[in-house]
Structures are given as structure tokens and as C-alpha cells.
Amino acid sequence: GVRFLVRLRADLLEAQALKLVEGPHVREMNGVLKGMLSEWFSSGFLNLERVTWHSPCEVLQKISESEAVHPVKNWMDMKRRVGPYRRCYFFSHCATPEEPLVVLHVALTGEISSNIQAIVKECPPSETEERSEISAAIFYSISLTQPGLQGVELGTVLVKRVLKELQKEFPHLGTFSSLSPIPGFTKWLLGLLSSQAKEHGRNELFTDSECQEISEITGGPMNETLKAFLSSSEWVKSEKLVQALQAPLMRLCAWYLYGEKHRGFALNPVANFHLQNGAVMWRINWMADASLKGIASSCGLMANYRYYPGETATNSTSYLCSKNIKASKQVLSLVAQFQKNSKL
């Protein structure tokens, strides 16, 4: 029944992506399936389940295999992610209990985290949780386990339910934030560097002094050498280049998240997800993900989207109806720097 339709839509989406099938009848079929699944997977049919190290082995295995944001390396890694100072929740459907549909990982910390390695690699301070040391909940990974449920609003509902669950468990907890990847930033930046070189013959994203400093470090023409460095992730090995790129890449990233739009909404899918949920674009973090994947997809940058429980409904309505992005002073300051120093 339901499982068959989820698999059918997954196959349809894959065939569309590969351009094996196309046309209005295919789009209509996808729309009908999405509508049916949205009804069958509405919040009334979903069960919130918490994962611990004592959860069934099959559940731990499925969650480990479906982790799309920060891959799980081994069982010790998985144990750490469901152990002290960590929470892991998933939604299952009432017809298929213990079958994860969407999974959310949370770190319980003393402040809003600015580095993902500190969460996924470092061991927690102790085996027993000290409630007094917990003052922030960081949503650091959300993964859909069923491709056929793309576009069905499971992630949004899960974040809201987990937020309430954490408030029940920790009544003193007042700080909720994500630590999110910025997929597509490097690709967008490389595209800009290429198009600017063709159109202007020079770079207008960086100031003259930045261009000069980067050229001196890379030992060649700014555009070509920078494109080569950013494409290979080699640039992180040069401390001087990392330092020289911090200011320009921070402001370019702020513009990418805040200013680049698709039909009036944030172009970046992760930003769009959290803004739809009513979060505030709160902070952009330099060298927050030093993994190869993090450097390749977003030059190591990550973003915090902060959830203020009393304001999420208002922020969400403002974004969805008026396309207004609520952002912090740090983000708006970086956007202003972009508008002053860079030209698209």
C-alpha cells in the first residue's frame, strides 16, 4: 500500500532527474502522488521516536546508513551521536512503526556551536549529563530516509515537535539553533568567477587590495589561480590564503544566503527550509566544516539559523507571504559589506 506508493514516487523522481520520462502527464502523476502522500503522512499519522544506544539494531543501522549530511564512520561514531549530550529523533508512520522516515540529530551544548567537528568528532565532556552545562540545543543534521517523500513537509513538522520535546525535558532551555551546511556556495562562487572573467576581463567580487594580496600568495593571475585553488580544496593548506579569503568569502556567502533568490525566496535550499520554519538567519561561521565535503561544497562555511520559540510563527508568515528574511546584525553587516565592495 503506502510503501509501494513511496517507492513508486521515488522511481518517478529518479526517472525525471535522468530525463528518462518527461511531459505534462508525468508532472501531473508526480503532483497526484505528492498530494496523496502529504495527506497520508500528515502529523496525525506520525509518531515521534527517540533513538538511544539501546534502540533496536535495525533502527540504528537504518539511521546510520541514511545520514546524508555528516556521514557516520563506524559504530563508535553512531554510539557518540545517540549518547550523552546528544539527542536523535525520527518520525515513523503509524502503519510502519520503527521505520525511520526523517531523522533529526541534536547536540546539547553550553552555547551556539560554530564548528561541526566539535560536535561529530569530539567526545562529550562526561558519560553523565550535567543539566547545568546545557543551555543550547543545536540541530546539526536532518535527513530524509525515503526519496519518495521529497517535498512532503516532514522536516518542518519534526523540527517543531523536537523543539517542544526538548522544552519538556529541559524547561530551563531557551536557546535553539541549527548548525547548517551551505550546499552550492562553492559552485555559485566558481560560476561567478568564470562569468566575470568573460564579461569584464577582471574581477569585481574582490577589492583591488584583496586581488593584489591573493595574487601575491597564489603566484598568478587572481581569477585563474583562485578558481583552480577553490576547485581543488588545496587552498586550506595555505594559512596566508585562508586568512586573505576570510573577509571576501564571508561577505559573498552572506549575499548568497540573503540576496540570491529563486521566485523571491532564498535560493539556497537549506536557508529556505529554516526560514520557512520561522528561524532567523543568525550567524555565518568561518572554517566551521574543515572536512573535504565541507570545503568542496561551501568553502568550509556553515550557518546558524536561530529559532526563537515565541517568534517562529510570525517570522514564517512574514517569509512565506511577504518574502522577508529575518537576519541578525552580523549577517546584515556582511551583506552591507558585499554591497559596498563587490559587484555582480
C-alpha positions in Angstrom: 0.0 0.0 0.0 1.7 3.1 1.3 5.3 1.7 0.9 4.6 0.9 -2.7 3.4 4.5 -3.5 6.5 5.9 -1.7 8.8 3.7 -3.8 6.8 4.5 -7.0 7.3 8.2 -6.5 11.0 7.7 -5.7 11.3 5.9 -9.1 9.4 8.6 -10.8 11.6 11.4 -9.4 14.7 9.5 -10.3 13.4 8.9 -13.9 12.6 12.6 -14.2 16.0 13.6 -12.9 17.7 11.4 -15.5 15.2 12.7 -18.2 14.1 9.2 -18.9 10.4 10.4 -18.7 9.0 13.9 -19.1 5.9 15.7 -20.2 2.8 17.1 -18.6 1.3 13.7 -17.8 4.5 12.8 -15.8 4.3 16.1 -13.8 0.6 15.5 -13.2 1.3 12.0 -11.9 4.0 13.3 -9.6 1.6 16.0 -8.3 -1.1 13.5 -7.6 1.3 11.1 -5.7 2.8 14.0 -3.7 -0.7 15.2 -2.7 -1.8 11.7 -1.6 1.5 11.1 0.4 1.1 14.6 2.0 -2.3 13.5 3.3 -1.2 10.1 4.4 2.0 11.4 6.1 0.3 14.4 7.9 1.2 15.0 11.5 -1.7 13.0 12.9 -0.3 9.7 11.4 3.3 10.3 12.5 4.9 9.0 15.7 7.9 10.8 17.2 10.5 8.3 18.5 13.8 8.9 20.2 16.9 6.8 19.4 19.3 5.7 22.0 22.1 3.1 22.0 19.6 0.6 23.3 17.2 1.1 20.3 16.8 -2.0 18.0 19.9 -2.7 15.9 17.9 -2.4 12.7 16.8 1.2 13.6 20.4 2.2 14.4 21.6 0.7 11.2 19.0 2.5 9.1 19.7 5.8 10.7 23.5 5.3 10.2 23.0 4.4 6.5 20.6 7.3 5.8 22.8 10.1 7.4 23.2 12.4 4.4 24.7 15.5 6.0 27.6 14.2 8.1 28.3 10.5 7.3 28.6 8.1 10.2 32.0 6.4 10.1 31.5 3.4 12.4 29.5 2.1 15.3 31.6 4.1 17.9 30.7 7.2 15.9 27.0 6.2 16.0 27.2 5.5 19.7 28.5 9.0 20.3 25.7 10.6 18.3 23.0 8.9 20.4 24.9 9.2 23.7 25.2 11.8 26.5 24.7 15.5 25.4 23.1 14.2 22.1 19.6 13.5 21.0 18.4 11.7 17.9 14.7 11.6 16.9 12.8 10.3 14.0 9.3 10.2 12.6 7.7 6.8 11.8 4.3 6.3 10.2 1.6 4.6 12.4 1.4 1.8 9.7 5.1 1.2 9.8 6.4 1.7 13.4 10.2 1.8 13.9 10.7 2.6 10.2 12.5 6.0 10.2 11.1 8.4 7.6 13.1 11.6 8.6 15.8 11.9 11.2 17.0 14.8 13.3 20.2 14.9 15.3 20.6 17.4 18.2 23.7 18.4 20.2 23.1 19.8 23.8 25.8 22.4 24.4 26.8 25.3 26.5 26.5 27.9 23.7 25.5 28.1 20.0 28.1 25.9 18.2 30.2 27.4 15.4 32.1 24.3 14.3 30.7 20.9 13.3 33.9 18.9 14.1 33.4 19.8 17.7 30.0 18.1 17.6 30.6 15.0 15.4 34.2 14.2 16.3 34.9 15.3 19.9 33.7 13.1 22.8 31.2 14.7 25.2 32.6 16.2 28.5 31.4 13.2 30.6 29.3 10.0 30.4 26.6 11.5 32.6 24.8 14.7 31.6 25.1 17.7 33.8 21.9 19.7 33.2 23.6 22.9 34.4 26.0 22.7 31.5 23.2 22.5 28.9 22.0 25.9 27.7 21.6 25.4 24.0 20.1 22.8 21.6 21.8 22.6 18.2 20.0 20.9 15.3 23.0 19.8 13.3 21.6 17.2 10.8 18.3 16.4 9.3 18.0 13.6 6.8 15.1 12.2 4.8 15.4 8.4 4.5 12.8 7.9 1.8 13.4 9.8 -1.5 9.8 9.3 -2.4 8.8 11.7 0.4 10.7 14.7 -1.1 8.5 17.8 -0.9 6.3 16.3 1.8 6.7 18.7 4.8 8.1 16.1 7.3 11.3 18.0 8.2 9.4 21.2 9.2 7.0 19.2 11.5 9.8 17.2 13.0 11.8 20.3 14.0 8.7 21.8 15.7 7.9 18.6 17.5 11.5 18.1 18.7 11.7 21.7 19.9 8.6 21.1 22.1 10.0 17.8 23.3 13.3 19.4 24.4 11.4 22.2 26.2 9.6 19.5 28.1 12.8 17.6 29.0 14.8 20.8 29.8 12.4 23.6 31.0 15.3 25.9 31.5 16.5 25.6 27.9 15.9 28.8 25.9 18.4 28.7 23.0 17.6 26.7 19.9 19.7 26.9 16.7 20.8 24.9 13.7 24.4 24.5 12.6 23.7 24.1 8.9 25.8 23.3 5.8 25.6 25.8 2.8 25.5 23.4 -0.2 26.0 25.1 -3.5 28.0 28.1 -2.3 31.4 27.0 -3.9 29.6 26.1 -7.2 27.9 29.5 -7.2 31.2 31.3 -6.5 33.1 29.5 -9.2 30.3 30.3 -11.6 30.6 34.0 -10.7 34.4 34.0 -11.1 34.1 32.4 -14.6 31.3 34.8 -15.8 33.1 37.9 -14.5 36.3 36.9 -16.3 34.4 36.5 -19.6 32.3 39.7 -19.3 34.7 42.2 -17.7 38.1 40.6 -18.1 38.6 41.5 -14.4 37.3 40.5 -11.0 34.7 42.8 -9.4 33.9 40.5 -6.5 37.1 41.4 -4.6 38.6 44.8 -3.8 41.8 45.8 -5.5 43.8 45.3 -2.4 42.3 41.8 -1.9 43.1 40.9 -5.5 46.7 42.0 -5.1 47.1 40.1 -1.8 45.6 36.9 -3.3 47.7 37.2 -6.5 50.9 37.5 -4.4 50.0 34.4 -2.3 48.9 32.2 -5.3 51.7 33.5 -7.6 49.5 34.0 -10.7 46.5 35.9 -12.1 43.9 36.3 -9.5 40.9 34.8 -11.4 42.5 31.7 -12.8 44.6 30.7 -9.8 41.8 31.3 -7.3 39.4 29.2 -9.4 42.0 26.4 -9.5 42.6 26.6 -5.8 38.9 26.7 -4.9 38.1 23.8 -7.2 40.7 21.5 -5.6 40.3 22.4 -1.9 44.1 22.8 -1.8 43.8 26.4 -0.6 43.1 25.4 3.0 46.7 24.2 3.3 47.9 27.8 3.0 47.4 29.7 6.2 48.0 33.0 4.4 45.4 32.3 1.7 42.8 31.2 4.3 43.4 34.5 6.1 43.2 36.5 2.9 40.0 34.9 1.8 38.1 35.2 5.1 36.7 38.7 4.7 35.7 38.4 1.0 34.2 34.9 1.2 32.2 35.8 4.4 30.5 38.7 2.7 30.0 36.8 -0.6 28.4 33.9 1.4 26.2 36.4 3.3 24.9 37.7 -0.1 24.5 34.2 -1.4 22.2 33.2 1.5 20.4 36.6 2.0 20.4 38.1 -1.5 20.3 35.3 -4.1 16.6 34.4 -4.7 14.5 31.8 -6.6 11.0 33.1 -7.2 11.5 35.6 -4.4 12.6 33.0 -1.8 16.2 32.1 -0.7 18.0 30.2 -3.5 19.9 28.0 -1.0 17.6 25.1 -0.1 18.8 24.8 3.5 18.3 28.5 4.1 14.9 28.3 2.5 13.9 25.4 4.8 14.9 27.1 8.1 13.4 30.5 7.0 10.1 28.7 6.1 10.2 27.3 9.6 10.4 30.8 11.1 14.1 30.8 12.1 16.4 33.8 12.0 19.5 33.8 9.7 21.7 34.4 12.8 25.4 33.8 12.1 27.8 32.8 9.3 30.8 30.8 10.6 34.2 30.8 9.0 36.0 27.4 8.7 33.2 25.7 10.5 33.4 22.5 8.5 37.0 21.5 7.7 36.1 18.2 6.2 36.7 17.6 2.4 33.0 17.6 1.8 32.6 20.9 3.7 35.5 22.6 1.9 34.3 21.4 -1.5 30.6 22.4 -1.2 30.8 25.6 0.9 34.5 26.6 1.3 34.2 25.4 4.9 31.5 27.9 5.8 28.4 27.0 7.8 25.4 29.0 9.1 23.4 29.1 12.3 19.6 29.6 11.9 18.2 30.5 15.3 14.8 29.5 16.5 13.1 31.9 18.9 10.0 29.8 20.1 7.8 32.9 20.5 8.6 34.4 17.1 8.7 31.4 14.7 5.1 31.7 13.6 5.4 35.4 12.8 8.7 35.0 11.0 7.4 32.1 9.0 4.3 34.0 7.9 6.4 37.1 7.0 8.8 35.0 4.9 6.1 32.9 3.1 3.7 35.8 2.5 6.0 38.8 2.0 9.3 37.1 1.3 11.0 39.0 4.2 14.2 37.4 5.5 14.8 38.0 9.3 18.5 38.3 9.8 20.9 39.2 12.6 23.2 42.3 12.7 26.2 40.1 11.8 24.5 38.9 8.6 23.1 42.3 7.6 26.6 43.9 8.2 28.2 41.3 5.9 25.5 42.0 3.3 26.2 45.7 3.5 30.0 45.0 3.1 29.1 43.0 0.0 27.0 45.8 -1.5 29.9 48.2 -0.8 32.9 46.2 -2.0 31.5 43.7 -4.6 29.6 43.9 -7.9 27.8 41.0 -9.5 
